[in-house]
Amino acid sequence: MSKNYGRELRAKLNARSGLLVPGCGNALAARVIEDMGFEAVYLSGAGLTNQYYGLQDLGFIGLRDVSEHTAAVRDAIDIPLIVDADTGFGNALNVRQTVRTLERAGANAIQLEDQVMPKKCGHFASKAVVNLDEMRGKIKAAVDARSSEDFLIIARTDARAVHGLDHAMERAAAFIECGADVTFIEAPTSAHELQRICELSCPQIVNVVIGGKTPALKVSEFAEMGFGMVLYANAALQGAVRGMTNALDRLKSDGILPEDPLLVASFLERQNLVKKPLLDALELKYF
């Protein structure tokens, strides 16, 4: 890669100015996100599970699924790529392989979480977390496995829902001691909790789930608190689902679907998104 996306991402997160990052579940969504002017993309485990398998975010994906989609997204975009690696797909040795695989595939940062396998969506009930020593080992393994220091390790804890915010912050502090570059306390439930999280020494992520547990404040408010990144992991997916249902509802009711820009992208827009003009030019060059 000609650009050092990891170094660029680190600088943006260290600014703690609320970098707004939408999530994708596939390469096409990543390209839309880039075309809309966002400065980074997050490959969402939930989005990938929902879109690829049509299943809930309950630990159904594996390293091969994530690595294949990481490579596809990396090839499609020219901005930093953060990849949700769930629990690392096993113990510390599995985490080592996960880091090596996803770094080679083109990720610039990965997120590892401390849930018990099989994990659940961070805004689902009845989560459980592994003991702190196990997660320490995973973070250390991740730090040791990366080939570049510009590959960021994001350590997430879901302990807020299980043991409370104080315990979650203690875990996050321990992850920082083990070498995590960024920490992420999932599902805080109030503005007061969000402000406390930003007292931690490294950049923090807030995950805004539409309809979830965390208050949906404006990006400027999160930036004021000092968050490094404001993640909307599945906003694009939820918007796409609504777009599909609106277009198909019109088709079903009317028996025809007009080229209405409020309902569907135009044929030209679709082809431009998948870079058809570039391939047309290459076809002329090579054939």
Secondary structure, DSSP 8 states (H G I E B T S, - for coil): --S-HHHHHHHHHHTTS-EEEEEESSHHHHHHHHHTT-S-EEE-HHHHIIIIIS--SSS---HHHHHHHHHHHHHH-SS-EEEE-TT-SSSHHHHHHHHHHHHHHT-SEEEEE-B-SS---TTSSS--B--HHHHHHHHHHHHHH-S-TTSEEEEEE-THHHH-HHHHHHHHHHHHHTT-SEEEE----SHHHHHHHTTSSS-BEEE--TTSSS----HHHHHHHT-SEEEETTHHHHHHHHHHHHHHHHHHHHS-----TTTS--HHHHHHHTTHHHHHHHHHHH-
